[in-house]
Amino acid sequence: MDKILAKKDFPRWLEALGAYDVYAPQLIDDVWNYELAADPKAVSLDYPQTAIPAKKIVFPQREFFFEFREADTDDYKLKELLPEGKPTVIFGVRACEGKAVTLTDLVFGGEIADDYYWKRRNAAVLVGLACASPPSTNCFCLSVNGSPHSKEGLDVLMTDLGDQYYVEILTDKGKKLVSEGGAIFHEAKPPDKKAAEKIHADSEKKLARELKNIKDVPAKLKGMFASPFWDDESMSCIRCGICTYLCPTCHCFDINDEVESQTPLAGRRVRTWDTCQFPDFTMHSSGHNPRPDKAARLRQRINHKFQYFVEVWQNYQCTGCGRCITLCPVGIDIIKVVEKVRDHAS
């Protein structure tokens, strides 16, 4: 049964979640990001788009796999450093980010699951916030099979009704989380549901950006691999990697051994985010690089999201959040790039 939560009682819900690490959007140094909520009364869900998506909580930018230490001249001691998997709740997750998590689940799941990812993912509860208005002028979720009120990947979906939230419980994890709030939740009534549905319908009409007729783009991309198109489109790129680091679905990483002591030899193996836009991302030990220039790297990014992922998982690997457009320092616009691909002469 859907619930109603008065906004004045929202801090009380957070206070009841003592067993969880609670994350929510917070404004720090003029930038909105998901951070641990130290003061429930200071948490506000009235916020624009965060710079870094919620993926950083279930797939952190830097994490340790194991530590190693020299035991004697012929042996080493290894200690695996799996995450604790402490119960975690993330409030204010936008619909595009909820869907993004389901796509990352596909990558780190399957026959060989990534235990480090799933330790955090299984412990996380995602509380979504439906978009009454686009949080960014560059949102285009409808164009890539999403919506401002999608429930994909979420455990709870909240809709702002003014002085209260309409709360939809979507999973068992969501049900348990809502139960922690006890009597502060009330049963929703038909007028409440009708109000939420109107907000959802109206929100779709407010999107300013649209990427039309992209069903033929995967096939188009396959035929454009060697096209000079990519040289032209990549001309302004400065290889900063912002487009991938701030993307809710990009998941490429590097693994390195960090030596902390030479005598005795000791250190840790660490995984860090990486990006296909960096020159050394595909550098072979022989010195050969199959993506030696900006054109090849931009092509990889677009092909991955609109061809390769579609061929493997039957879904675009872009959820239309628009971060890569808004925050690109040289104004590369993924909508315009894909539109040019769509209209490119065969």
Summary of the structure (lengths in Angstrom):
residues: 346
radius of gyration: 22.1
end to end distance: 52.5
largest distance: 74.0
contacts: 1050
relative contact order: 0.16
helix: 34%
strand: 23%
